[in-house]
Amino acid sequence: MAKPYESDVTRMIRDLLQEKPHIVDEQKKGRAMWWDKAQDVDTQQRDKESTVAQQPYVYQNKV
């Protein structure tokens, strides 16, 4: 049976992660720091209520 195709980029990433396995832990720490945040329902509701409707054509003067 033929060997399945593996791109150069996939091979490079696999080799990099084998050489430096700590990269995965650093990625998880970075994600936790910037993205995985607890959601505050009150803040989300306040943000939703404070938005201003945009006019259909932004560059047209109000008549």
Gaussian input, Z-matrix of N, CA and C with variables (Angstrom, degrees):
# hf/3-21g

backbone

0 1
 N
 C     1     B1
 C     2     B2     1     A1
 N     3     B3     2     A2     1     D1
 C     4     B4     3     A3     2     D2
 C     5     B5     4     A4     3     D3
 N     6     B6     5     A5     4     D4
 C     7     B7     6     A6     5     D5
 C     8     B8     7     A7     6     D6
 N     9     B9     8     A8     7     D7
 C    10    B10     9     A9     8     D8
 C    11    B11    10    A10     9     D9
 N    12    B12    11    A11    10    D10
 C    13    B13    12    A12    11    D11
 C    14    B14    13    A13    12    D12
 N    15    B15    14    A14    13    D13
 C    16    B16    15    A15    14    D14
 C    17    B17    16    A16    15    D15
 N    18    B18    17    A17    16    D16
 C    19    B19    18    A18    17    D17
 C    20    B20    19    A19    18    D18
 N    21    B21    20    A20    19    D19
 C    22    B22    21    A21    20    D20
 C    23    B23    22    A22    21    D21
 N    24    B24    23    A23    22    D22
 C    25    B25    24    A24    23    D23
 C    26    B26    25    A25    24    D24
 N    27    B27    26    A26    25    D25
 C    28    B28    27    A27    26    D26
 C    29    B29    28    A28    27    D27
 N    30    B30    29    A29    28    D28
 C    31    B31    30    A30    29    D29
 C    32    B32    31    A31    30    D30
 N    33    B33    32    A32    31    D31
 C    34    B34    33    A33    32    D32
 C    35    B35    34    A34    33    D33
 N    36    B36    35    A35    34    D34
 C    37    B37    36    A36    35    D35
 C    38    B38    37    A37    36    D36
 N    39    B39    38    A38    37    D37
 C    40    B40    39    A39    38    D38
 C    41    B41    40    A40    39    D39
 N    42    B42    41    A41    40    D40
 C    43    B43    42    A42    41    D41
 C    44    B44    43    A43    42    D42
 N    45    B45    44    A44    43    D43
 C    46    B46    45    A45    44    D44
 C    47    B47    46    A46    45    D45
 N    48    B48    47    A47    46    D46
 C    49    B49    48    A48    47    D47
 C    50    B50    49    A49    48    D48
 N    51    B51    50    A50    49    D49
 C    52    B52    51    A51    50    D50
 C    53    B53    52    A52    51    D51
 N    54    B54    53    A53    52    D52
 C    55    B55    54    A54    53    D53
 C    56    B56    55    A55    54    D54
 N    57    B57    56    A56    55    D55
 C    58    B58    57    A57    56    D56
 C    59    B59    58    A58    57    D57
 N    60    B60    59    A59    58    D58
 C    61    B61    60    A60    59    D59
 C    62    B62    61    A61    60    D60
 N    63    B63    62    A62    61    D61
 C    64    B64    63    A63    62    D62
 C    65    B65    64    A64    63    D63
 N    66    B66    65    A65    64    D64
 C    67    B67    66    A66    65    D65
 C    68    B68    67    A67    66    D66
 N    69    B69    68    A68    67    D67
 C    70    B70    69    A69    68    D68
 C    71    B71    70    A70    69    D69
 N    72    B72    71    A71    70    D70
 C    73    B73    72    A72    71    D71
 C    74    B74    73    A73    72    D72
 N    75    B75    74    A74    73    D73
 C    76    B76    75    A75    74    D74
 C    77    B77    76    A76    75    D75
 N    78    B78    77    A77    76    D76
 C    79    B79    78    A78    77    D77
 C    80    B80    79    A79    78    D78
 N    81    B81    80    A80    79    D79
 C    82    B82    81    A81    80    D80
 C    83    B83    82    A82    81    D81
 N    84    B84    83    A83    82    D82
 C    85    B85    84    A84    83    D83
 C    86    B86    85    A85    84    D84
 N    87    B87    86    A86    85    D85
 C    88    B88    87    A87    86    D86
 C    89    B89    88    A88    87    D87
 N    90    B90    89    A89    88    D88
 C    91    B91    90    A90    89    D89
 C    92    B92    91    A91    90    D90
 N    93    B93    92    A92    91    D91
 C    94    B94    93    A93    92    D92
 C    95    B95    94    A94    93    D93
 N    96    B96    95    A95    94    D94
 C    97    B97    96    A96    95    D95
 C    98    B98    97    A97    96    D96
 N    99    B99    98    A98    97    D97
 C   100   B100    99    A99    98    D98
 C   101   B101   100   A100    99    D99
 N   102   B102   101   A101   100   D100
 C   103   B103   102   A102   101   D101
 C   104   B104   103   A103   102   D102
 N   105   B105   104   A104   103   D103
 C   106   B106   105   A105   104   D104
 C   107   B107   106   A106   105   D105
 N   108   B108   107   A107   106   D106
 C   109   B109   108   A108   107   D107
 C   110   B110   109   A109   108   D108
 N   111   B111   110   A110   109   D109
 C   112   B112   111   A111   110   D110
 C   113   B113   112   A112   111   D111
 N   114   B114   113   A113   112   D112
 C   115   B115   114   A114   113   D113
 C   116   B116   115   A115   114   D114
 N   117   B117   116   A116   115   D115
 C   118   B118   117   A117   116   D116
 C   119   B119   118   A118   117   D117
 N   120   B120   119   A119   118   D118
 C   121   B121   120   A120   119   D119
 C   122   B122   121   A121   120   D120
 N   123   B123   122   A122   121   D121
 C   124   B124   123   A123   122   D122
 C   125   B125   124   A124   123   D123
 N   126   B126   125   A125   124   D124
 C   127   B127   126   A126   125   D125
 C   128   B128   127   A127   126   D126
 N   129   B129   128   A128   127   D127
 C   130   B130   129   A129   128   D128
 C   131   B131   130   A130   129   D129
 N   132   B132   131   A131   130   D130
 C   133   B133   132   A132   131   D131
 C   134   B134   133   A133   132   D132
 N   135   B135   134   A134   133   D133
 C   136   B136   135   A135   134   D134
 C   137   B137   136   A136   135   D135
 N   138   B138   137   A137   136   D136
 C   139   B139   138   A138   137   D137
 C   140   B140   139   A139   138   D138
 N   141   B141   140   A140   139   D139
 C   142   B142   141   A141   140   D140
 C   143   B143   142   A142   141   D141
 N   144   B144   143   A143   142   D142
 C   145   B145   144   A144   143   D143
 C   146   B146   145   A145   144   D144
 N   147   B147   146   A146   145   D145
 C   148   B148   147   A147   146   D146
 C   149   B149   148   A148   147   D147
 N   150   B150   149   A149   148   D148
 C   151   B151   150   A150   149   D149
 C   152   B152   151   A151   150   D150
 N   153   B153   152   A152   151   D151
 C   154   B154   153   A153   152   D152
 C   155   B155   154   A154   153   D153
 N   156   B156   155   A155   154   D154
 C   157   B157   156   A156   155   D155
 C   158   B158   157   A157   156   D156
 N   159   B159   158   A158   157   D157
 C   160   B160   159   A159   158   D158
 C   161   B161   160   A160   159   D159
 N   162   B162   161   A161   160   D160
 C   163   B163   162   A162   161   D161
 C   164   B164   163   A163   162   D162
 N   165   B165   164   A164   163   D163
 C   166   B166   165   A165   164   D164
 C   167   B167   166   A166   165   D165
 N   168   B168   167   A167   166   D166
 C   169   B169   168   A168   167   D167
 C   170   B170   169   A169   168   D168
 N   171   B171   170   A170   169   D169
 C   172   B172   171   A171   170   D170
 C   173   B173   172   A172   171   D171
 N   174   B174   173   A173   172   D172
 C   175   B175   174   A174   173   D173
 C   176   B176   175   A175   174   D174
 N   177   B177   176   A176   175   D175
 C   178   B178   177   A177   176   D176
 C   179   B179   178   A178   177   D177
 N   180   B180   179   A179   178   D178
 C   181   B181   180   A180   179   D179
 C   182   B182   181   A181   180   D180
 N   183   B183   182   A182   181   D181
 C   184   B184   183   A183   182   D182
 C   185   B185   184   A184   183   D183
 N   186   B186   185   A185   184   D184
 C   187   B187   186   A186   185   D185
 C   188   B188   187   A187   186   D186

   B1=1.4483
   B2=1.5285
   B3=1.3129
   B4=1.4629
   B5=1.5236
   B6=1.3092
   B7=1.4646
   B8=1.5297
   B9=1.3403
   B10=1.4694
   B11=1.5339
   B12=1.3309
   B13=1.4627
   B14=1.5214
   B15=1.3167
   B16=1.4630
   B17=1.5259
   B18=1.3124
   B19=1.4573
   B20=1.5282
   B21=1.3192
   B22=1.4660
   B23=1.5296
   B24=1.3185
   B25=1.4594
   B26=1.5332
   B27=1.3287
   B28=1.4642
   B29=1.5231
   B30=1.2967
   B31=1.4572
   B32=1.5302
   B33=1.3374
   B34=1.4567
   B35=1.5329
   B36=1.3381
   B37=1.4622
   B38=1.5224
   B39=1.3271
   B40=1.4648
   B41=1.5296
   B42=1.3329
   B43=1.4668
   B44=1.5311
   B45=1.3230
   B46=1.4658
   B47=1.5238
   B48=1.3364
   B49=1.4592
   B50=1.5255
   B51=1.3163
   B52=1.4649
   B53=1.5292
   B54=1.3255
   B55=1.4642
   B56=1.5236
   B57=1.3384
   B58=1.4654
   B59=1.5321
   B60=1.3236
   B61=1.4739
   B62=1.5317
   B63=1.3342
   B64=1.4680
   B65=1.5279
   B66=1.3142
   B67=1.4672
   B68=1.5260
   B69=1.3157
   B70=1.4620
   B71=1.5252
   B72=1.3248
   B73=1.4665
   B74=1.5238
   B75=1.3250
   B76=1.4627
   B77=1.5246
   B78=1.3296
   B79=1.4643
   B80=1.5231
   B81=1.3305
   B82=1.4633
   B83=1.5258
   B84=1.3334
   B85=1.4654
   B86=1.5251
   B87=1.3314
   B88=1.4557
   B89=1.5145
   B90=1.3225
   B91=1.4597
   B92=1.5218
   B93=1.3203
   B94=1.4617
   B95=1.5268
   B96=1.3358
   B97=1.4530
   B98=1.5359
   B99=1.3389
   B100=1.4576
   B101=1.5214
   B102=1.3321
   B103=1.4643
   B104=1.5180
   B105=1.3009
   B106=1.4593
   B107=1.5201
   B108=1.3102
   B109=1.4612
   B110=1.5243
   B111=1.3051
   B112=1.4622
   B113=1.5307
   B114=1.3242
   B115=1.4575
   B116=1.5286
   B117=1.3254
   B118=1.4591
   B119=1.5249
   B120=1.3187
   B121=1.4615
   B122=1.5223
   B123=1.3203
   B124=1.4691
   B125=1.5261
   B126=1.3144
   B127=1.4665
   B128=1.5191
   B129=1.3077
   B130=1.4603
   B131=1.5242
   B132=1.3228
   B133=1.4656
   B134=1.5226
   B135=1.3327
   B136=1.4637
   B137=1.5266
   B138=1.3380
   B139=1.4589
   B140=1.5276
   B141=1.3148
   B142=1.4627
   B143=1.5246
   B144=1.3237
   B145=1.4615
   B146=1.5256
   B147=1.3132
   B148=1.4652
   B149=1.5237
   B150=1.3270
   B151=1.4621
   B152=1.5202
   B153=1.3111
   B154=1.4515
   B155=1.5222
   B156=1.3231
   B157=1.4596
   B158=1.5256
   B159=1.3036
   B160=1.4575
   B161=1.5228
   B162=1.3261
   B163=1.4564
   B164=1.5304
   B165=1.3304
   B166=1.4679
   B167=1.5285
   B168=1.3107
   B169=1.4563
   B170=1.5182
   B171=1.3102
   B172=1.4565
   B173=1.5226
   B174=1.3070
   B175=1.4645
   B176=1.5226
   B177=1.3001
   B178=1.4655
   B179=1.5218
   B180=1.3353
   B181=1.4613
   B182=1.5203
   B183=1.3097
   B184=1.4582
   B185=1.5226
   B186=1.3178
   B187=1.4620
   B188=1.4966
   A1=108.83
   A2=115.88
   A3=121.35
   A4=110.92
   A5=115.04
   A6=121.49
   A7=108.76
   A8=118.61
   A9=119.84
   A10=111.21
   A11=115.03
   A12=121.18
   A13=110.38
   A14=115.35
   A15=122.10
   A16=107.16
   A17=116.10
   A18=120.13
   A19=111.12
   A20=114.65
   A21=120.56
   A22=111.06
   A23=116.11
   A24=120.22
   A25=110.25
   A26=116.67
   A27=120.21
   A28=110.55
   A29=116.41
   A30=121.03
   A31=110.73
   A32=116.00
   A33=120.55
   A34=111.09
   A35=116.74
   A36=120.66
   A37=110.49
   A38=117.35
   A39=120.55
   A40=110.51
   A41=116.51
   A42=120.26
   A43=111.41
   A44=116.56
   A45=120.66
   A46=110.96
   A47=116.79
   A48=120.08
   A49=111.96
   A50=117.37
   A51=119.45
   A52=110.51
   A53=116.87
   A54=121.10
   A55=112.18
   A56=116.09
   A57=121.31
   A58=110.05
   A59=117.87
   A60=119.96
   A61=114.02
   A62=117.75
   A63=120.20
   A64=112.12
   A65=118.22
   A66=121.39
   A67=110.56
   A68=117.80
   A69=121.60
   A70=110.28
   A71=117.17
   A72=120.19
   A73=111.01
   A74=117.36
   A75=120.55
   A76=111.06
   A77=117.12
   A78=120.19
   A79=110.49
   A80=116.76
   A81=120.68
   A82=110.89
   A83=117.57
   A84=120.72
   A85=110.82
   A86=117.20
   A87=121.18
   A88=112.12
   A89=116.06
   A90=119.08
   A91=110.53
   A92=117.13
   A93=120.75
   A94=110.83
   A95=116.49
   A96=120.25
   A97=111.23
   A98=117.97
   A99=120.05
   A100=114.58
   A101=118.82
   A102=119.63
   A103=114.57
   A104=118.92
   A105=121.34
   A106=110.06
   A107=115.81
   A108=122.04
   A109=109.50
   A110=115.70
   A111=120.20
   A112=108.58
   A113=115.95
   A114=120.71
   A115=109.87
   A116=115.48
   A117=121.30
   A118=107.97
   A119=116.66
   A120=121.57
   A121=111.44
   A122=117.90
   A123=121.12
   A124=111.05
   A125=116.66
   A126=120.47
   A127=110.72
   A128=117.52
   A129=120.38
   A130=110.84
   A131=117.37
   A132=121.10
   A133=110.44
   A134=117.82
   A135=121.20
   A136=111.17
   A137=116.88
   A138=120.27
   A139=111.37
   A140=115.92
   A141=120.34
   A142=110.80
   A143=116.80
   A144=120.83
   A145=112.59
   A146=118.64
   A147=120.54
   A148=113.46
   A149=118.18
   A150=119.14
   A151=110.20
   A152=116.30
   A153=122.65
   A154=107.66
   A155=115.95
   A156=119.92
   A157=109.71
   A158=115.82
   A159=121.15
   A160=108.91
   A161=116.08
   A162=118.86
   A163=109.46
   A164=117.39
   A165=120.62
   A166=113.44
   A167=117.63
   A168=120.41
   A169=106.94
   A170=116.76
   A171=122.30
   A172=112.94
   A173=117.75
   A174=120.93
   A175=113.68
   A176=118.04
   A177=120.96
   A178=108.98
   A179=116.06
   A180=120.67
   A181=109.41
   A182=114.70
   A183=118.03
   A184=108.43
   A185=115.46
   A186=120.30
   A187=110.11
   D1=144.34
   D2=-177.57
   D3=-73.37
   D4=147.12
   D5=177.64
   D6=-73.65
   D7=132.41
   D8=-179.84
   D9=-64.41
   D10=148.78
   D11=-178.47
   D12=-68.19
   D13=139.60
   D14=175.16
   D15=-135.57
   D16=122.55
   D17=-176.70
   D18=-70.01
   D19=163.04
   D20=178.69
   D21=-63.04
   D22=-38.10
   D23=-178.69
   D24=-67.23
   D25=-43.13
   D26=178.14
   D27=-61.24
   D28=-43.35
   D29=179.16
   D30=-63.64
   D31=-41.83
   D32=-179.55
   D33=-63.32
   D34=-43.80
   D35=179.88
   D36=-65.89
   D37=-42.40
   D38=178.96
   D39=-61.37
   D40=-44.64
   D41=179.31
   D42=-64.87
   D43=-39.91
   D44=178.94
   D45=-62.34
   D46=-44.17
   D47=-179.38
   D48=-69.33
   D49=-27.49
   D50=175.27
   D51=-71.74
   D52=-36.93
   D53=-179.95
   D54=-75.12
   D55=-36.53
   D56=-175.52
   D57=-131.19
   D58=76.75
   D59=-176.97
   D60=-67.30
   D61=-16.23
   D62=179.80
   D63=-68.92
   D64=-13.94
   D65=179.84
   D66=-60.57
   D67=-39.18
   D68=-179.01
   D69=-62.56
   D70=-42.66
   D71=178.84
   D72=-65.33
   D73=-38.97
   D74=178.07
   D75=-65.68
   D76=-37.42
   D77=176.76
   D78=-62.60
   D79=-42.87
   D80=-179.70
   D81=-64.95
   D82=-39.51
   D83=177.48
   D84=-64.31
   D85=-43.17
   D86=179.17
   D87=-63.95
   D88=-41.55
   D89=178.37
   D90=-64.08
   D91=-43.10
   D92=-179.97
   D93=-63.24
   D94=-35.72
   D95=-177.57
   D96=-72.27
   D97=-39.61
   D98=-172.29
   D99=-101.79
   D100=-29.60
   D101=-170.12
   D102=-117.37
   D103=-42.36
   D104=-173.89
   D105=-81.37
   D106=82.45
   D107=-177.86
   D108=-115.44
   D109=149.00
   D110=174.32
   D111=-68.92
   D112=138.45
   D113=-178.03
   D114=-90.60
   D115=133.47
   D116=177.73
   D117=-102.44
   D118=113.15
   D119=-175.36
   D120=-64.75
   D121=-38.54
   D122=-179.64
   D123=-63.80
   D124=-42.59
   D125=178.85
   D126=-65.42
   D127=-41.82
   D128=178.75
   D129=-62.57
   D130=-42.22
   D131=179.18
   D132=-64.93
   D133=-42.80
   D134=179.14
   D135=-63.37
   D136=-41.08
   D137=177.95
   D138=-63.97
   D139=-40.68
   D140=-179.89
   D141=-64.81
   D142=-40.61
   D143=-178.72
   D144=-74.13
   D145=-23.65
   D146=-175.39
   D147=-91.27
   D148=0.38
   D149=178.87
   D150=-73.89
   D151=148.08
   D152=179.88
   D153=-107.15
   D154=132.51
   D155=-179.46
   D156=-66.06
   D157=136.27
   D158=179.48
   D159=-91.14
   D160=140.56
   D161=178.68
   D162=-69.81
   D163=154.22
   D164=-173.76
   D165=-56.82
   D166=-43.38
   D167=178.37
   D168=-116.98
   D169=110.40
   D170=-168.80
   D171=-64.19
   D172=-34.71
   D173=-173.03
   D174=-86.97
   D175=-2.06
   D176=179.82
   D177=-84.94
   D178=135.57
   D179=176.70
   D180=-70.96
   D181=149.47
   D182=177.29
   D183=-71.51
   D184=135.05
   D185=-177.47
   D186=-109.12

